[in-house]
Amino acid sequence: MDAQIKLKSLVEQLNTVIVGKPAQTQDCVACLLAGGHLLIEDVPGVGKTTLAHALARTFGLQFSRVQFTADLMPSDLSGVSIFERDKAAFVFHPGPLFAQVLLADEINRASPKTQSALLEAMEEKQVTIDGETRPLPSPFFVIATQNPNDQLGTYALPESQLDRFLMRISLGYPNRSAERALLAGHDRRDMVEALPSLLTALELEELQKKVLAVHTSEPLLNYVQDLIAATRSGQWFLMGLSPRAGIAVVRAAKAQALLSGRDYVAPDDIQAILPQTVAHRLIPVGDAGRGSVEQVRAMIDAVPLP
């Protein structure tokens, strides 16, 4: 099947479950095509976990779900070695981390110690247990959900972990027609369970190679550098973007371009994905709060197009 038809089918299937949020579902598909981890932040009950489940099933990936709580330990994620008498040796029993997709539900309800246990896995695609390094499955994605940090029982994710997420999106409340469809329609959990897998791991790998092959022109790269420089100017944010964040922006824009049916990145692609890709990495000047999407958009308006 042609790549564009396949990508269109992916997005359309997600939109049957998450109604009224086509931009957010496209961002999620772009994030996974770019090989990045996804953070979904919003108030409880708007469909964060449903979206994460739907993504894993649609992409045809083996997944496990962990409900993060204050008493969750790092070994609950990675697994433990247990002594087995018949073998007279310790045998490693892998934890839920050893899946192609880890659904980390309400990640900011876990303690900082457990949150940091994900760092090596997210960055290196491996974990070190009992002095032995164990590779994780390929592909490996973390799709995490979190509640706003002003809610009771939450721990803010450290900057180093936030930086490991390629994108952070927010679903928000549905509009009236979408909410009516939810009220009158089938149970979303049943719909997710019935979703067919539209990709194999091999097909996903091929699509990710197509993302990497998307062309970025010199003027476009200059525009990205101008935006990065603007974040470092001190006018908008306390600290600017790192080179790693700049690479993430280009990668996400390439995926966005492929979803739009193009083999080159346009300025529109950069503008479309920039707030979701960088807002969680930045601390705005003033009282706007961490990762203000509005300030990122204001900065975009202030930086001239190439």
Phi and psi in degrees as GROMACS dihedral restraints (atoms count N, CA, C in turn):
[ dihedral_restraints ]
;  ai    aj    ak    al  type     phi  dphi    fc
    3     4     5     6     1   -59.3    20    10
    4     5     6     7     1   142.8    20    10
    6     7     8     9     1   -58.7    20    10
    7     8     9    10     1   -40.3    20    10
    9    10    11    12     1   -66.4    20    10
   10    11    12    13     1   -38.7    20    10
   12    13    14    15     1   -65.3    20    10
   13    14    15    16     1   -42.5    20    10
   15    16    17    18     1   -61.4    20    10
   16    17    18    19     1   -45.5    20    10
   18    19    20    21     1   -66.1    20    10
   19    20    21    22     1   -39.2    20    10
   21    22    23    24     1   -62.8    20    10
   22    23    24    25     1   -40.8    20    10
   24    25    26    27     1   -63.9    20    10
   25    26    27    28     1   -38.9    20    10
   27    28    29    30     1   -58.3    20    10
   28    29    30    31     1   -50.8    20    10
   30    31    32    33     1   -66.1    20    10
   31    32    33    34     1   -42.0    20    10
   33    34    35    36     1   -63.5    20    10
   34    35    36    37     1   -39.4    20    10
   36    37    38    39     1   -64.7    20    10
   37    38    39    40     1   -41.9    20    10
   39    40    41    42     1   -62.5    20    10
   40    41    42    43     1   -36.3    20    10
   42    43    44    45     1   -71.3    20    10
   43    44    45    46     1   -15.8    20    10
   45    46    47    48     1   -74.7    20    10
   46    47    48    49     1   -23.4    20    10
   48    49    50    51     1   -97.8    20    10
   49    50    51    52     1   -46.7    20    10
   51    52    53    54     1  -100.1    20    10
   52    53    54    55     1    91.7    20    10
   54    55    56    57     1   -83.3    20    10
   55    56    57    58     1   143.7    20    10
   57    58    59    60     1    78.2    20    10
   58    59    60    61     1    10.7    20    10
   60    61    62    63     1  -130.5    20    10
   61    62    63    64     1    54.4    20    10
   63    64    65    66     1   -64.6    20    10
   64    65    66    67     1   -35.8    20    10
   66    67    68    69     1   -65.8    20    10
   67    68    69    70     1   -41.9    20    10
   69    70    71    72     1   -67.8    20    10
   70    71    72    73     1   -39.8    20    10
   72    73    74    75     1   -66.9    20    10
   73    74    75    76     1   -36.4    20    10
   75    76    77    78     1   -65.8    20    10
   76    77    78    79     1   -39.0    20    10
   78    79    80    81     1   -60.3    20    10
   79    80    81    82     1   -41.4    20    10
   81    82    83    84     1   -63.4    20    10
   82    83    84    85     1   -44.5    20    10
   84    85    86    87     1   -63.1    20    10
   85    86    87    88     1   -42.4    20    10
   87    88    89    90     1   -61.2    20    10
   88    89    90    91     1   -40.0    20    10
   90    91    92    93     1   -61.5    20    10
   91    92    93    94     1   -47.0    20    10
   93    94    95    96     1   -71.5    20    10
   94    95    96    97     1   -35.1    20    10
   96    97    98    99     1   -63.7    20    10
   97    98    99   100     1   -32.9    20    10
   99   100   101   102     1   -81.0    20    10
  100   101   102   103     1     0.4    20    10
  102   103   104   105     1    78.2    20    10
  103   104   105   106     1    21.6    20    10
  105   106   107   108     1  -105.5    20    10
  106   107   108   109     1   163.7    20    10
  108   109   110   111     1   -87.5    20    10
  109   110   111   112     1   151.7    20    10
  111   112   113   114     1  -121.7    20    10
  112   113   114   115     1   132.8    20    10
  114   115   116   117     1  -115.2    20    10
  115   116   117   118     1   123.5    20    10
  117   118   119   120     1  -110.7    20    10
  118   119   120   121     1   112.9    20    10
  120   121   122   123     1  -115.4    20    10
  121   122   123   124     1   125.7    20    10
  123   124   125   126     1  -173.8    20    10
  124   125   126   127     1   174.4    20    10
  126   127   128   129     1   -69.2    20    10
  127   128   129   130     1   157.5    20    10
  129   130   131   132     1   -61.8    20    10
  130   131   132   133     1   144.3    20    10
  132   133   134   135     1    93.4    20    10
  133   134   135   136     1     6.7    20    10
  135   136   137   138     1  -101.9    20    10
  136   137   138   139     1     3.6    20    10
  138   139   140   141     1   108.3    20    10
  139   140   141   142     1    18.1    20    10
  141   142   143   144     1   -62.4    20    10
  142   143   144   145     1   -51.5    20    10
  144   145   146   147     1   -67.7    20    10
  145   146   147   148     1   -38.1    20    10
  147   148   149   150     1   -59.8    20    10
  148   149   150   151     1   -43.2    20    10
  150   151   152   153     1   -63.5    20    10
  151   152   153   154     1   -43.6    20    10
  153   154   155   156     1   -61.4    20    10
  154   155   156   157     1   -44.5    20    10
  156   157   158   159     1   -61.6    20    10
  157   158   159   160     1   -45.0    20    10
  159   160   161   162     1   -62.4    20    10
  160   161   162   163     1   -39.6    20    10
  162   163   164   165     1   -60.8    20    10
  163   164   165   166     1   -48.3    20    10
  165   166   167   168     1   -62.0    20    10
  166   167   168   169     1   -43.1    20    10
  168   169   170   171     1   -70.0    20    10
  169   170   171   172     1   -42.1    20    10
  171   172   173   174     1   -64.3    20    10
  172   173   174   175     1   -38.0    20    10
  174   175   176   177     1   -80.1    20    10
  175   176   177   178     1    -2.5    20    10
  177   178   179   180     1    67.6    20    10
  178   179   180   181     1    34.8    20    10
  180   181   182   183     1  -108.5    20    10
  181   182   183   184     1   145.2    20    10
  183   184   185   186     1   -69.3    20    10
  184   185   186   187     1   129.3    20    10
  186   187   188   189     1  -135.9    20    10
  187   188   189   190     1   157.2    20    10
  189   190   191   192     1  -135.0    20    10
  190   191   192   193     1   150.1    20    10
  192   193   194   195     1  -117.9    20    10
  193   194   195   196     1   134.5    20    10
  195   196   197   198     1  -124.4    20    10
  196   197   198   199     1   125.9    20    10
  198   199   200   201     1   -84.8    20    10
  199   200   201   202     1   110.8    20    10
  201   202   203   204     1   -76.8    20    10
  202   203   204   205     1   129.5    20    10
  204   205   206   207     1  -134.4    20    10
  205   206   207   208     1   169.9    20    10
  207   208   209   210     1   -63.3    20    10
  208   209   210   211     1   -27.1    20    10
  210   211   212   213     1   -98.9    20    10
  211   212   213   214     1     8.4    20    10
  213   214   215   216     1   -70.0    20    10
  214   215   216   217     1   130.3    20    10
  216   217   218   219     1  -102.2    20    10
  217   218   219   220     1   155.5    20    10
  219   220   221   222     1   -54.1    20    10
  220   221   222   223     1   -37.2    20    10
  222   223   224   225     1   -67.7    20    10
  223   224   225   226     1   -22.6    20    10
  225   226   227   228     1   -66.1    20    10
  226   227   228   229     1   -24.1    20    10
  228   229   230   231     1   -89.1    20    10
  229   230   231   232     1   -49.9    20    10
  231   232   233   234     1   -84.2    20    10
  232   233   234   235     1   -28.2    20    10
  234   235   236   237     1   109.6    20    10
  235   236   237   238     1   173.3    20    10
  237   238   239   240     1  -138.5    20    10
  238   239   240   241     1   157.6    20    10
  240   241   242   243     1   -97.0    20    10
  241   242   243   244     1   126.3    20    10
  243   244   245   246     1  -119.5    20    10
  244   245   246   247     1   134.6    20    10
  246   247   248   249     1   -73.4    20    10
  247   248   249   250     1   125.9    20    10
  249   250   251   252     1  -112.9    20    10
  250   251   252   253     1   120.2    20    10
  252   253   254   255     1   -61.3    20    10
  253   254   255   256     1   -42.3    20    10
  255   256   257   258     1   -65.7    20    10
  256   257   258   259     1   -24.2    20    10
  258   259   260   261     1  -100.4    20    10
  259   260   261   262     1    -9.2    20    10
  261   262   263   264     1    52.4    20    10
  262   263   264   265     1    40.1    20    10
  264   265   266   267     1  -157.7    20    10
  265   266   267   268     1   163.0    20    10
  267   268   269   270     1   -81.0    20    10
  268   269   270   271     1   132.4    20    10
  270   271   272   273     1  -117.4    20    10
  271   272   273   274     1   130.3    20    10
  273   274   275   276     1   -80.4    20    10
  274   275   276   277     1   130.2    20    10
  276   277   278   279     1  -111.7    20    10
  277   278   279   280     1   105.8    20    10
  279   280   281   282     1   -64.5    20    10
  280   281   282   283     1   146.5    20    10
  282   283   284   285     1   -92.8    20    10
  283   284   285   286     1  -173.7    20    10
  285   286   287   288     1   -65.0    20    10
  286   287   288   289     1   -13.5    20    10
  288   289   290   291     1   -62.9    20    10
  289   290   291   292     1   -24.6    20    10
  291   292   293   294     1   -86.8    20    10
  292   293   294   295     1    64.2    20    10
  294   295   296   297     1  -139.6    20    10
  295   296   297   298     1   161.3    20    10
  297   298   299   300     1   -71.1    20    10
  298   299   300   301     1   -30.2    20    10
  300   301   302   303     1  -130.5    20    10
  301   302   303   304     1   123.0    20    10
  303   304   305   306     1  -102.1    20    10
  304   305   306   307     1   116.3    20    10
  306   307   308   309     1   -88.4    20    10
  307   308   309   310     1   102.6    20    10
  309   310   311   312     1   -93.6    20    10
  310   311   312   313     1    93.1    20    10
  312   313   314   315     1   -81.2    20    10
  313   314   315   316     1   128.0    20    10
  315   316   317   318     1    53.6    20    10
  316   317   318   319     1    56.2    20    10
  318   319   320   321     1   -58.3    20    10
  319   320   321   322     1   -30.3    20    10
  321   322   323   324     1   -85.6    20    10
  322   323   324   325     1    11.7    20    10
  324   325   326   327     1   -92.4    20    10
  325   326   327   328     1    -9.9    20    10
  327   328   329   330     1   -85.6    20    10
  328   329   330   331     1   160.4    20    10
  330   331   332   333     1   -70.5    20    10
  331   332   333   334     1   157.3    20    10
  333   334   335   336     1   -54.7    20    10
  334   335   336   337     1   -33.2    20    10
  336   337   338   339     1   -61.9    20    10
  337   338   339   340     1   -43.4    20    10
  339   340   341   342     1   -73.2    20    10
  340   341   342   343     1   -38.4    20    10
  342   343   344   345     1   -57.7    20    10
  343   344   345   346     1   -44.3    20    10
  345   346   347   348     1   -68.5    20    10
  346   347   348   349     1   -21.1    20    10
  348   349   350   351     1   -64.4    20    10
  349   350   351   352     1   -21.2    20    10
  351   352   353   354     1   -79.8    20    10
  352   353   354   355     1   -17.2    20    10
  354   355   356   357     1   -56.8    20    10
  355   356   357   358     1   -52.5    20    10
  357   358   359   360     1   -62.1    20    10
  358   359   360   361     1   -41.2    20    10
  360   361   362   363     1   -62.5    20    10
  361   362   363   364     1   -43.2    20    10
  363   364   365   366     1   -71.0    20    10
  364   365   366   367     1   -36.1    20    10
  366   367   368   369     1   -88.9    20    10
  367   368   369   370     1   -44.3    20    10
  369   370   371   372     1  -100.8    20    10
  370   371   372   373     1    -8.7    20    10
  372   373   374   375     1    57.3    20    10
  373   374   375   376     1    37.3    20    10
  375   376   377   378     1  -157.5    20    10
  376   377   378   379     1   162.7    20    10
  378   379   380   381     1  -133.9    20    10
  379   380   381   382     1   149.8    20    10
  381   382   383   384     1  -109.8    20    10
  382   383   384   385     1   118.4    20    10
  384   385   386   387     1  -130.0    20    10
  385   386   387   388     1   127.1    20    10
  387   388   389   390     1    53.6    20    10
  388   389   390   391     1    37.8    20    10
  390   391   392   393     1    79.4    20    10
  391   392   393   394     1     0.0    20    10
  393   394   395   396     1  -112.2    20    10
  394   395   396   397     1   132.7    20    10
  396   397   398   399     1   -88.0    20    10
  397   398   399   400     1   126.6    20    10
  399   400   401   402     1  -120.4    20    10
  400   401   402   403     1   124.5    20    10
  402   403   404   405     1   -71.5    20    10
  403   404   405   406     1   147.8    20    10
  405   406   407   408     1   -91.2    20    10
  406   407   408   409     1   162.2    20    10
  408   409   410   411     1   -59.6    20    10
  409   410   411   412     1   159.2    20    10
  411   412   413   414     1  -122.3    20    10
  412   413   414   415     1   130.0    20    10
  414   415   416   417     1   -73.8    20    10
  415   416   417   418     1   164.2    20    10
  417   418   419   420     1  -131.1    20    10
  418   419   420   421     1   121.8    20    10
  420   421   422   423     1  -126.6    20    10
  421   422   423   424     1   144.4    20    10
  423   424   425   426     1  -108.7    20    10
  424   425   426   427     1   120.1    20    10
  426   427   428   429     1  -109.8    20    10
  427   428   429   430     1   107.4    20    10
  429   430   431   432     1  -109.5    20    10
  430   431   432   433     1   143.9    20    10
  432   433   434   435     1  -113.8    20    10
  433   434   435   436     1   148.5    20    10
  435   436   437   438     1  -147.9    20    10
  436   437   438   439     1   152.4    20    10
  438   439   440   441     1   -89.8    20    10
  439   440   441   442     1   156.9    20    10
  441   442   443   444     1   -55.0    20    10
  442   443   444   445     1   143.0    20    10
  444   445   446   447     1   -68.2    20    10
  445   446   447   448     1   -11.0    20    10
  447   448   449   450     1   -86.2    20    10
  448   449   450   451     1     2.2    20    10
  450   451   452   453     1   -83.7    20    10
  451   452   453   454     1   153.6    20    10
  453   454   455   456     1   -63.7    20    10
  454   455   456   457     1   142.4    20    10
  456   457   458   459     1    76.5    20    10
  457   458   459   460     1    24.2    20    10
  459   460   461   462     1  -115.0    20    10
  460   461   462   463     1   149.1    20    10
  462   463   464   465     1  -118.9    20    10
  463   464   465   466     1   125.9    20    10
  465   466   467   468     1   -61.6    20    10
  466   467   468   469     1   135.6    20    10
  468   469   470   471     1   -67.8    20    10
  469   470   471   472     1   137.7    20    10
  471   472   473   474     1   -66.5    20    10
  472   473   474   475     1   154.5    20    10
  474   475   476   477     1   -56.3    20    10
  475   476   477   478     1   -38.2    20    10
  477   478   479   480     1   -63.2    20    10
  478   479   480   481     1   -33.2    20    10
  480   481   482   483     1   -81.7    20    10
  481   482   483   484     1   -38.5    20    10
  483   484   485   486     1   -56.0    20    10
  484   485   486   487     1   -37.4    20    10
  486   487   488   489     1   -66.7    20    10
  487   488   489   490     1   -19.7    20    10
  489   490   491   492     1   -79.2    20    10
  490   491   492   493     1   -14.9    20    10
  492   493   494   495     1   -87.0    20    10
  493   494   495   496     1   125.8    20    10
  495   496   497   498     1   -65.6    20    10
  496   497   498   499     1   -41.5    20    10
  498   499   500   501     1  -136.1    20    10
  499   500   501   502     1   150.0    20    10
  501   502   503   504     1  -124.2    20    10
  502   503   504   505     1   124.9    20    10
  504   505   506   507     1  -121.5    20    10
  505   506   507   508     1   162.1    20    10
  507   508   509   510     1  -131.8    20    10
  508   509   510   511     1   132.5    20    10
  510   511   512   513     1   -81.1    20    10
  511   512   513   514     1   -43.1    20    10
  513   514   515   516     1    73.6    20    10
  514   515   516   517     1   172.7    20    10
  516   517   518   519     1   -72.2    20    10
  517   518   519   520     1   147.0    20    10
  519   520   521   522     1   -72.7    20    10
  520   521   522   523     1   157.0    20    10
  522   523   524   525     1   -74.5    20    10
  523   524   525   526     1   176.7    20    10
  525   526   527   528     1   -63.1    20    10
  526   527   528   529     1   -43.7    20    10
  528   529   530   531     1   -68.2    20    10
  529   530   531   532     1   -38.4    20    10
  531   532   533   534     1   -67.3    20    10
  532   533   534   535     1   -38.9    20    10
  534   535   536   537     1   -66.8    20    10
  535   536   537   538     1   -36.7    20    10
  537   538   539   540     1   -61.9    20    10
  538   539   540   541     1   -40.8    20    10
  540   541   542   543     1   -62.4    20    10
  541   542   543   544     1   -36.7    20    10
  543   544   545   546     1   -68.2    20    10
  544   545   546   547     1   -42.2    20    10
  546   547   548   549     1   -67.5    20    10
  547   548   549   550     1   -37.0    20    10
  549   550   551   552     1   -94.0    20    10
  550   551   552   553     1   -12.6    20    10
  552   553   554   555     1   -90.6    20    10
  553   554   555   556     1  -168.5    20    10
  555   556   557   558     1   -76.0    20    10
  556   557   558   559     1   162.3    20    10
  558   559   560   561     1   -62.3    20    10
  559   560   561   562     1   129.2    20    10
  561   562   563   564     1   -62.8    20    10
  562   563   564   565     1   -35.1    20    10
  564   565   566   567     1   -64.7    20    10
  565   566   567   568     1   -40.3    20    10
  567   568   569   570     1   -64.7    20    10
  568   569   570   571     1   -38.3    20    10
  570   571   572   573     1   -64.4    20    10
  571   572   573   574     1   -40.9    20    10
  573   574   575   576     1   -63.7    20    10
  574   575   576   577     1   -43.2    20    10
  576   577   578   579     1   -61.6    20    10
  577   578   579   580     1   -29.2    20    10
  579   580   581   582     1   -88.7    20    10
  580   581   582   583     1    -3.0    20    10
  582   583   584   585     1   -67.4    20    10
  583   584   585   586     1   132.8    20    10
  585   586   587   588     1   -81.1    20    10
  586   587   588   589     1   154.2    20    10
  588   589   590   591     1   -80.2    20    10
  589   590   591   592     1   127.3    20    10
  591   592   593   594     1  -100.6    20    10
  592   593   594   595     1    -7.8    20    10
  594   595   596   597     1  -135.0    20    10
  595   596   597   598     1   157.1    20    10
  597   598   599   600     1  -107.2    20    10
  598   599   600   601     1   167.2    20    10
  600   601   602   603     1   -59.7    20    10
  601   602   603   604     1   -35.4    20    10
  603   604   605   606     1   -68.0    20    10
  604   605   606   607     1   -41.9    20    10
  606   607   608   609     1   -65.7    20    10
  607   608   609   610     1   -37.6    20    10
  609   610   611   612     1   -63.0    20    10
  610   611   612   613     1   -41.0    20    10
  612   613   614   615     1   -61.7    20    10
  613   614   615   616     1   -39.5    20    10
  615   616   617   618     1   -65.3    20    10
  616   617   618   619     1   -41.2    20    10
  618   619   620   621     1   -65.6    20    10
  619   620   621   622     1   -37.4    20    10
  621   622   623   624     1   -65.6    20    10
  622   623   624   625     1   -33.7    20    10
  624   625   626   627     1   -67.1    20    10
  625   626   627   628     1   -37.2    20    10
  627   628   629   630     1   -63.9    20    10
  628   629   630   631     1   -36.8    20    10
  630   631   632   633     1   -61.2    20    10
  631   632   633   634     1   -46.7    20    10
  633   634   635   636     1   -62.9    20    10
  634   635   636   637     1   -28.2    20    10
  636   637   638   639     1   -82.7    20    10
  637   638   639   640     1    -7.2    20    10
  639   640   641   642     1   -64.2    20    10
  640   641   642   643     1   134.3    20    10
  642   643   644   645     1   -80.4    20    10
  643   644   645   646     1   139.1    20    10
  645   646   647   648     1  -122.5    20    10
  646   647   648   649     1   119.9    20    10
  648   649   650   651     1   -78.1    20    10
  649   650   651   652     1   165.3    20    10
  651   652   653   654     1   -61.6    20    10
  652   653   654   655     1   -46.0    20    10
  654   655   656   657     1   -60.2    20    10
  655   656   657   658     1   -34.4    20    10
  657   658   659   660     1   -67.2    20    10
  658   659   660   661     1   -42.7    20    10
  660   661   662   663     1   -65.5    20    10
  661   662   663   664     1   -34.9    20    10
  663   664   665   666     1   -61.4    20    10
  664   665   666   667     1   -39.9    20    10
  666   667   668   669     1   -64.0    20    10
  667   668   669   670     1   -42.4    20    10
  669   670   671   672     1   -61.4    20    10
  670   671   672   673     1   -42.7    20    10
  672   673   674   675     1   -65.5    20    10
  673   674   675   676     1   -35.3    20    10
  675   676   677   678     1   -63.5    20    10
  676   677   678   679     1   -40.9    20    10
  678   679   680   681     1   -66.1    20    10
  679   680   681   682     1   -42.5    20    10
  681   682   683   684     1   -62.7    20    10
  682   683   684   685     1   -42.7    20    10
  684   685   686   687     1   -62.0    20    10
  685   686   687   688     1   -36.6    20    10
  687   688   689   690     1   -63.6    20    10
  688   689   690   691     1   -36.2    20    10
  690   691   692   693     1   -67.7    20    10
  691   692   693   694     1   -23.6    20    10
  693   694   695   696     1   -94.7    20    10
  694   695   696   697     1     0.1    20    10
  696   697   698   699     1   -74.6    20    10
  697   698   699   700     1   -17.5    20    10
  699   700   701   702     1    87.3    20    10
  700   701   702   703     1    -7.0    20    10
  702   703   704   705     1   -77.2    20    10
  703   704   705   706     1   -35.7    20    10
  705   706   707   708     1  -109.1    20    10
  706   707   708   709     1   -38.3    20    10
  708   709   710   711     1  -134.4    20    10
  709   710   711   712     1   153.9    20    10
  711   712   713   714     1   -68.6    20    10
  712   713   714   715     1   -38.4    20    10
  714   715   716   717     1  -134.7    20    10
  715   716   717   718     1   145.1    20    10
  717   718   719   720     1   -87.1    20    10
  718   719   720   721     1  -179.7    20    10
  720   721   722   723     1   -75.0    20    10
  721   722   723   724     1   146.4    20    10
  723   724   725   726     1   -84.1    20    10
  724   725   726   727     1   164.9    20    10
  726   727   728   729     1   -57.5    20    10
  727   728   729   730     1   -35.7    20    10
  729   730   731   732     1   -61.0    20    10
  730   731   732   733     1   -39.0    20    10
  732   733   734   735     1   -65.7    20    10
  733   734   735   736     1   -37.8    20    10
  735   736   737   738     1   -62.1    20    10
  736   737   738   739     1   -40.8    20    10
  738   739   740   741     1   -63.3    20    10
  739   740   741   742     1   -39.4    20    10
  741   742   743   744     1   -62.7    20    10
  742   743   744   745     1   -39.6    20    10
  744   745   746   747     1   -61.3    20    10
  745   746   747   748     1   -46.7    20    10
  747   748   749   750     1   -64.2    20    10
  748   749   750   751     1   -41.9    20    10
  750   751   752   753     1   -63.2    20    10
  751   752   753   754     1   -45.0    20    10
  753   754   755   756     1   -65.7    20    10
  754   755   756   757     1   -37.5    20    10
  756   757   758   759     1   -66.8    20    10
  757   758   759   760     1   -36.0    20    10
  759   760   761   762     1   -62.5    20    10
  760   761   762   763     1   -42.3    20    10
  762   763   764   765     1   -65.0    20    10
  763   764   765   766     1   -39.4    20    10
  765   766   767   768     1   -62.9    20    10
  766   767   768   769     1   -41.6    20    10
  768   769   770   771     1   -63.2    20    10
  769   770   771   772     1   -43.2    20    10
  771   772   773   774     1   -62.0    20    10
  772   773   774   775     1   -40.6    20    10
  774   775   776   777     1   -65.1    20    10
  775   776   777   778     1   -27.4    20    10
  777   778   779   780     1   -86.2    20    10
  778   779   780   781     1     1.1    20    10
  780   781   782   783     1    85.0    20    10
  781   782   783   784     1    21.5    20    10
  783   784   785   786     1  -117.6    20    10
  784   785   786   787     1   154.5    20    10
  786   787   788   789     1  -105.1    20    10
  787   788   789   790     1    19.1    20    10
  789   790   791   792     1  -143.5    20    10
  790   791   792   793     1   154.0    20    10
  792   793   794   795     1   -89.6    20    10
  793   794   795   796     1   131.7    20    10
  795   796   797   798     1  -107.1    20    10
  796   797   798   799     1   158.8    20    10
  798   799   800   801     1   -54.3    20    10
  799   800   801   802     1   -32.7    20    10
  801   802   803   804     1   -59.2    20    10
  802   803   804   805     1   -35.7    20    10
  804   805   806   807     1   -65.1    20    10
  805   806   807   808     1   -42.7    20    10
  807   808   809   810     1   -62.0    20    10
  808   809   810   811     1   -47.3    20    10
  810   811   812   813     1   -65.3    20    10
  811   812   813   814     1   -33.5    20    10
  813   814   815   816     1   -69.6    20    10
  814   815   816   817     1   -36.4    20    10
  816   817   818   819     1  -101.8    20    10
  817   818   819   820     1   -10.9    20    10
  819   820   821   822     1   -60.1    20    10
  820   821   822   823     1   -48.7    20    10
  822   823   824   825     1   -58.3    20    10
  823   824   825   826     1   -43.0    20    10
  825   826   827   828     1   -69.9    20    10
  826   827   828   829     1   -26.4    20    10
  828   829   830   831     1   -89.5    20    10
  829   830   831   832     1   -26.7    20    10
  831   832   833   834     1  -120.7    20    10
  832   833   834   835     1   -18.6    20    10
  834   835   836   837     1   -59.9    20    10
  835   836   837   838     1   -36.5    20    10
  837   838   839   840     1   -75.2    20    10
  838   839   840   841     1    -9.6    20    10
  840   841   842   843     1   -96.0    20    10
  841   842   843   844     1    -4.6    20    10
  843   844   845   846     1  -120.8    20    10
  844   845   846   847     1   146.8    20    10
  846   847   848   849     1  -113.4    20    10
  847   848   849   850     1   111.9    20    10
  849   850   851   852     1   -66.5    20    10
  850   851   852   853     1   152.5    20    10
  852   853   854   855     1   -71.8    20    10
  853   854   855   856     1   140.2    20    10
  855   856   857   858     1    91.5    20    10
  856   857   858   859     1  -151.2    20    10
  858   859   860   861     1  -107.3    20    10
  859   860   861   862     1    22.5    20    10
  861   862   863   864     1   -73.9    20    10
  862   863   864   865     1   -16.0    20    10
  864   865   866   867     1    89.4    20    10
  865   866   867   868     1   164.4    20    10
  867   868   869   870     1   -63.4    20    10
  868   869   870   871     1   135.4    20    10
  870   871   872   873     1    62.9    20    10
  871   872   873   874     1    43.2    20    10
  873   874   875   876     1   -67.9    20    10
  874   875   876   877     1   113.9    20    10
  876   877   878   879     1   -63.1    20    10
  877   878   879   880     1   -35.3    20    10
  879   880   881   882     1   -61.7    20    10
  880   881   882   883     1   -39.2    20    10
  882   883   884   885     1   -70.7    20    10
  883   884   885   886     1   -33.3    20    10
  885   886   887   888     1   -63.7    20    10
  886   887   888   889     1   -42.9    20    10
  888   889   890   891     1   -66.5    20    10
  889   890   891   892     1   -37.3    20    10
  891   892   893   894     1   -64.0    20    10
  892   893   894   895     1   -38.1    20    10
  894   895   896   897     1   -65.1    20    10
  895   896   897   898     1   -41.5    20    10
  897   898   899   900     1   -57.7    20    10
  898   899   900   901     1   -44.4    20    10
  900   901   902   903     1   -63.1    20    10
  901   902   903   904     1   -28.9    20    10
  903   904   905   906     1   -84.8    20    10
  904   905   906   907     1   -19.8    20    10
  906   907   908   909     1   -92.3    20    10
  907   908   909   910     1   122.0    20    10
  909   910   911   912     1   -64.9    20    10
  910   911   912   913     1   145.9    20    10
  912   913   914   915     1   -73.1    20    10
  913   914   915   916     1   154.0    20    10
